[in-house]
Amino acid sequence: MSQPCEVNGAIVDAVAGSNASVVAVAPAMAMGNLYQTIGNSVAMAAANAVYAQQQGWVTSQSAGTLGITKLFSQNK
């Protein structure tokens, strides 16, 4: 078996610092991901609302056209 060797203190400090950095940045990364997800969801909801409104107008115009066609096609 090999004998344990002493590790340079600078290496220990560097590893500890990088671990602390990752732990410190995690909440900000999580909130950034959350904000991006919420923004995407709001944008999709707005796009769906616009699409639904357009389809509603198409249906309304079709019904109006059909009604006027029936009115004009009646025999007097």
VOZA-906825 format. One record per atom (N, C-alpha, C, CB): residue number from 0; residue in three letters; atom name; x, y, z. Coordinates in nm, 2 decimals, decimal comma, padded with zeros to 4 digits. Glycine has a CB too. Example, Ala and Ser with C-alpha at 12.3 -4.5 7.8 and 13.67 -1.06 7.14 Angstrom:
<sites>
0 ALA N 01,32 -00,57 00,78
0 ALA CA 01,23 -00,45 00,78
0 ALA C 01,32 -00,33 00,78
0 ALA CB 01,13 -00,45 00,90
1 SER N 01,28 -00,22 00,71
1 SER CA 01,37 -00,11 00,71
1 SER C 01,29 00,00 00,79
1 SER CB 01,41 -00,06 00,57
</sites>
This chain:
<sites>
0 MET N 00,08 -00,12 00,00
0 MET CA 00,00 00,00 00,00
0 MET C 00,09 00,13 00,00
0 MET CB -00,09 00,00 00,12
1 SER N 00,03 00,23 -00,06
1 SER CA 00,11 00,35 -00,07
1 SER C 00,09 00,43 00,06
1 SER CB 00,08 00,43 -00,20
2 GLN N 00,18 00,51 00,09
2 GLN CA 00,17 00,60 00,21
2 GLN C 00,10 00,72 00,17
2 GLN CB 00,31 00,63 00,27
3 PRO N 00,01 00,78 00,26
3 PRO CA -00,05 00,90 00,23
3 PRO C 00,06 01,01 00,22
3 PRO CB -00,16 00,94 00,34
4 CYS N 00,04 01,10 00,13
4 CYS CA 00,13 01,21 00,12
4 CYS C 00,06 01,34 00,15
4 CYS CB 00,19 01,22 -00,03
5 GLU N 00,15 01,44 00,19
5 GLU CA 00,09 01,57 00,23
5 GLU C 00,06 01,65 00,10
5 GLU CB 00,20 01,65 00,31
6 VAL N -00,06 01,72 00,10
6 VAL CA -00,11 01,79 -00,01
6 VAL C -00,07 01,94 00,02
6 VAL CB -00,26 01,77 -00,03
7 ASN N -00,03 02,00 -00,09
7 ASN CA 00,00 02,15 -00,08
7 ASN C -00,12 02,22 -00,04
7 ASN CB 00,05 02,20 -00,22
8 GLY N -00,10 02,32 00,05
8 GLY CA -00,21 02,40 00,11
8 GLY C -00,28 02,48 00,00
8 GLY CB -00,17 02,49 00,21
9 ALA N -00,21 02,52 -00,10
9 ALA CA -00,27 02,60 -00,21
9 ALA C -00,37 02,52 -00,29
9 ALA CB -00,16 02,66 -00,30
10 ILE N -00,34 02,39 -00,31
10 ILE CA -00,43 02,30 -00,38
10 ILE C -00,56 02,28 -00,30
10 ILE CB -00,37 02,16 -00,41
11 VAL N -00,54 02,26 -00,17
11 VAL CA -00,66 02,25 -00,08
11 VAL C -00,74 02,37 -00,08
11 VAL CB -00,62 02,22 00,07
12 ASP N -00,68 02,49 -00,08
12 ASP CA -00,76 02,62 -00,08
12 ASP C -00,83 02,63 -00,22
12 ASP CB -00,66 02,74 -00,06
13 ALA N -00,76 02,60 -00,33
13 ALA CA -00,82 02,61 -00,46
13 ALA C -00,95 02,52 -00,47
13 ALA CB -00,72 02,58 -00,57
14 VAL N -00,94 02,40 -00,42
14 VAL CA -01,05 02,30 -00,43
14 VAL C -01,16 02,35 -00,34
14 VAL CB -01,01 02,16 -00,39
15 ALA N -01,13 02,40 -00,22
15 ALA CA -01,23 02,45 -00,13
15 ALA C -01,30 02,57 -00,19
15 ALA CB -01,17 02,48 00,01
16 GLY N -01,22 02,66 -00,25
16 GLY CA -01,28 02,78 -00,31
16 GLY C -01,37 02,75 -00,43
16 GLY CB -01,17 02,87 -00,36
17 SER N -01,33 02,65 -00,51
17 SER CA -01,42 02,62 -00,63
17 SER C -01,55 02,55 -00,58
17 SER CB -01,34 02,53 -00,73
18 ASN N -01,54 02,47 -00,48
18 ASN CA -01,66 02,41 -00,42
18 ASN C -01,75 02,51 -00,36
18 ASN CB -01,62 02,30 -00,31
19 ALA N -01,70 02,61 -00,29
19 ALA CA -01,78 02,72 -00,23
19 ALA C -01,84 02,80 -00,34
19 ALA CB -01,69 02,80 -00,14
20 SER N -01,77 02,82 -00,45
20 SER CA -01,82 02,90 -00,56
20 SER C -01,94 02,83 -00,63
20 SER CB -01,71 02,92 -00,67
21 VAL N -01,93 02,70 -00,65
21 VAL CA -02,04 02,63 -00,71
21 VAL C -02,16 02,63 -00,62
21 VAL CB -02,00 02,48 -00,73
22 VAL N -02,14 02,62 -00,49
22 VAL CA -02,26 02,62 -00,39
22 VAL C -02,32 02,76 -00,39
22 VAL CB -02,21 02,58 -00,25
23 ALA N -02,23 02,86 -00,40
23 ALA CA -02,28 03,00 -00,39
23 ALA C -02,36 03,04 -00,52
23 ALA CB -02,17 03,10 -00,37
24 VAL N -02,32 02,99 -00,63
24 VAL CA -02,38 03,02 -00,76
24 VAL C -02,51 02,95 -00,79
24 VAL CB -02,29 03,00 -00,87
25 ALA N -02,53 02,83 -00,72
25 ALA CA -02,65 02,75 -00,75
25 ALA C -02,78 02,82 -00,74
25 ALA CB -02,64 02,63 -00,66
26 PRO N -02,81 02,90 -00,63
26 PRO CA -02,94 02,97 -00,62
26 PRO C -02,96 03,06 -00,74
26 PRO CB -02,95 03,04 -00,49
27 ALA N -02,86 03,13 -00,78
27 ALA CA -02,88 03,23 -00,89
27 ALA C -02,90 03,15 -01,02
27 ALA CB -02,75 03,32 -00,91
28 MET N -02,83 03,04 -01,04
28 MET CA -02,86 02,96 -01,16
28 MET C -03,00 02,91 -01,16
28 MET CB -02,76 02,85 -01,17
29 ALA N -03,05 02,86 -01,05
29 ALA CA -03,18 02,81 -01,04
29 ALA C -03,29 02,92 -01,06
29 ALA CB -03,21 02,75 -00,90
30 MET N -03,27 03,03 -01,01
30 MET CA -03,36 03,14 -01,04
30 MET C -03,36 03,19 -01,18
30 MET CB -03,33 03,26 -00,94
31 GLY N -03,24 03,19 -01,24
31 GLY CA -03,23 03,22 -01,38
31 GLY C -03,31 03,12 -01,47
31 GLY CB -03,08 03,23 -01,43
32 ASN N -03,29 02,99 -01,44
32 ASN CA -03,37 02,89 -01,51
32 ASN C -03,52 02,91 -01,49
32 ASN CB -03,32 02,75 -01,47
33 LEU N -03,56 02,94 -01,37
33 LEU CA -03,70 02,96 -01,34
33 LEU C -03,75 03,08 -01,42
33 LEU CB -03,72 02,98 -01,19
34 TYR N -03,68 03,19 -01,42
34 TYR CA -03,73 03,31 -01,49
34 TYR C -03,74 03,28 -01,64
34 TYR CB -03,63 03,42 -01,47
35 GLN N -03,64 03,20 -01,70
35 GLN CA -03,65 03,17 -01,84
35 GLN C -03,77 03,08 -01,87
35 GLN CB -03,52 03,10 -01,89
36 THR N -03,80 02,99 -01,78
36 THR CA -03,91 02,90 -01,80
36 THR C -04,05 02,98 -01,79
36 THR CB -03,91 02,79 -01,70
37 ILE N -04,05 03,07 -01,69
37 ILE CA -04,18 03,15 -01,68
37 ILE C -04,19 03,24 -01,80
37 ILE CB -04,17 03,23 -01,55
38 GLY N -04,08 03,30 -01,85
38 GLY CA -04,09 03,39 -01,96
38 GLY C -04,14 03,31 -02,09
38 GLY CB -03,96 03,45 -01,99
39 ASN N -04,09 03,19 -02,10
39 ASN CA -04,13 03,11 -02,22
39 ASN C -04,28 03,07 -02,21
39 ASN CB -04,04 02,98 -02,23
40 SER N -04,32 03,04 -02,09
40 SER CA -04,46 03,00 -02,07
40 SER C -04,56 03,12 -02,09
40 SER CB -04,48 02,95 -01,92
41 VAL N -04,52 03,24 -02,05
41 VAL CA -04,60 03,36 -02,07
41 VAL C -04,61 03,39 -02,22
41 VAL CB -04,54 03,48 -02,00
42 ALA N -04,49 03,37 -02,29
42 ALA CA -04,49 03,40 -02,44
42 ALA C -04,58 03,30 -02,51
42 ALA CB -04,35 03,39 -02,49
43 MET N -04,57 03,17 -02,47
43 MET CA -04,66 03,07 -02,53
43 MET C -04,81 03,10 -02,51
43 MET CB -04,62 02,93 -02,49
44 ALA N -04,84 03,14 -02,38
44 ALA CA -04,98 03,17 -02,35
44 ALA C -05,03 03,29 -02,44
44 ALA CB -04,99 03,21 -02,20
45 ALA N -04,94 03,39 -02,46
45 ALA CA -04,98 03,50 -02,54
45 ALA C -05,00 03,46 -02,69
45 ALA CB -04,88 03,62 -02,53
46 ALA N -04,91 03,38 -02,73
46 ALA CA -04,93 03,33 -02,87
46 ALA C -05,05 03,25 -02,89
46 ALA CB -04,80 03,24 -02,91
47 ASN N -05,08 03,16 -02,79
47 ASN CA -05,21 03,08 -02,80
47 ASN C -05,33 03,17 -02,79
47 ASN CB -05,21 02,98 -02,68
48 ALA N -05,33 03,28 -02,71
48 ALA CA -05,44 03,37 -02,71
48 ALA C -05,46 03,44 -02,84
48 ALA CB -05,42 03,48 -02,60
49 VAL N -05,35 03,48 -02,91
49 VAL CA -05,36 03,55 -03,04
49 VAL C -05,42 03,45 -03,14
49 VAL CB -05,23 03,60 -03,08
50 TYR N -05,37 03,32 -03,14
50 TYR CA -05,42 03,22 -03,23
50 TYR C -05,57 03,20 -03,21
50 TYR CB -05,34 03,09 -03,21
51 ALA N -05,61 03,19 -03,08
51 ALA CA -05,75 03,16 -03,05
51 ALA C -05,84 03,28 -03,10
51 ALA CB -05,77 03,14 -02,90
52 GLN N -05,79 03,40 -03,08
52 GLN CA -05,87 03,52 -03,12
52 GLN C -05,88 03,52 -03,28
52 GLN CB -05,80 03,65 -03,08
53 GLN N -05,77 03,49 -03,35
53 GLN CA -05,78 03,48 -03,49
53 GLN C -05,88 03,38 -03,54
53 GLN CB -05,64 03,45 -03,55
54 GLN N -05,88 03,26 -03,48
54 GLN CA -05,97 03,15 -03,51
54 GLN C -06,11 03,19 -03,48
54 GLN CB -05,94 03,02 -03,44
55 GLY N -06,13 03,27 -03,37
55 GLY CA -06,27 03,32 -03,34
55 GLY C -06,32 03,41 -03,45
55 GLY CB -06,27 03,38 -03,21
56 TRP N -06,23 03,50 -03,50
56 TRP CA -06,27 03,59 -03,60
56 TRP C -06,30 03,52 -03,73
56 TRP CB -06,16 03,70 -03,62
57 VAL N -06,23 03,42 -03,76
57 VAL CA -06,26 03,34 -03,88
57 VAL C -06,39 03,28 -03,87
57 VAL CB -06,15 03,23 -03,91
58 THR N -06,42 03,22 -03,76
58 THR CA -06,55 03,16 -03,73
58 THR C -06,67 03,26 -03,74
58 THR CB -06,56 03,08 -03,60
59 SER N -06,64 03,38 -03,68
59 SER CA -06,74 03,48 -03,68
59 SER C -06,77 03,53 -03,83
59 SER CB -06,70 03,60 -03,60
60 GLN N -06,67 03,55 -03,90
60 GLN CA -06,68 03,59 -04,04
60 GLN C -06,75 03,49 -04,13
60 GLN CB -06,55 03,62 -04,11
61 SER N -06,72 03,36 -04,10
61 SER CA -06,79 03,25 -04,17
61 SER C -06,94 03,25 -04,14
61 SER CB -06,72 03,12 -04,14
62 ALA N -06,97 03,26 -04,01
62 ALA CA -07,11 03,26 -03,98
62 ALA C -07,18 03,38 -04,03
62 ALA CB -07,12 03,26 -03,82
63 GLY N -07,12 03,49 -04,03
63 GLY CA -07,18 03,61 -04,09
63 GLY C -07,21 03,60 -04,24
63 GLY CB -07,10 03,73 -04,06
64 THR N -07,11 03,55 -04,31
64 THR CA -07,12 03,53 -04,45
64 THR C -07,23 03,43 -04,48
64 THR CB -06,99 03,48 -04,51
65 LEU N -07,24 03,32 -04,41
65 LEU CA -07,34 03,22 -04,43
65 LEU C -07,48 03,28 -04,41
65 LEU CB -07,32 03,10 -04,35
66 GLY N -07,49 03,36 -04,30
66 GLY CA -07,62 03,42 -04,27
66 GLY C -07,67 03,51 -04,37
66 GLY CB -07,61 03,49 -04,13
67 ILE N -07,58 03,60 -04,42
67 ILE CA -07,61 03,70 -04,52
67 ILE C -07,65 03,62 -04,65
67 ILE CB -07,50 03,80 -04,54
68 THR N -07,57 03,52 -04,69
68 THR CA -07,60 03,44 -04,81
68 THR C -07,74 03,38 -04,80
68 THR CB -07,50 03,33 -04,83
69 LYS N -07,78 03,33 -04,68
69 LYS CA -07,91 03,27 -04,67
69 LYS C -08,02 03,38 -04,68
69 LYS CB -07,92 03,20 -04,53
70 LEU N -07,99 03,50 -04,62
70 LEU CA -08,09 03,61 -04,63
70 LEU C -08,11 03,65 -04,78
70 LEU CB -08,04 03,73 -04,55
71 PHE N -08,00 03,66 -04,85
71 PHE CA -08,02 03,70 -04,99
71 PHE C -08,07 03,60 -05,08
71 PHE CB -07,88 03,75 -05,04
72 SER N -08,06 03,47 -05,04
72 SER CA -08,11 03,36 -05,13
72 SER C -08,25 03,33 -05,11
72 SER CB -08,02 03,24 -05,11
73 GLN N -08,32 03,39 -05,01
73 GLN CA -08,46 03,36 -04,99
73 GLN C -08,55 03,42 -05,10
73 GLN CB -08,51 03,42 -04,85
74 ASN N -08,65 03,35 -05,14
74 ASN CA -08,74 03,39 -05,25
74 ASN C -08,83 03,49 -05,19
74 ASN CB -08,82 03,28 -05,31
75 LYS N -08,86 03,60 -05,26
75 LYS CA -08,95 03,70 -05,21
75 LYS C -09,09 03,69 -05,28
75 LYS CB -08,90 03,84 -05,23
</sites>
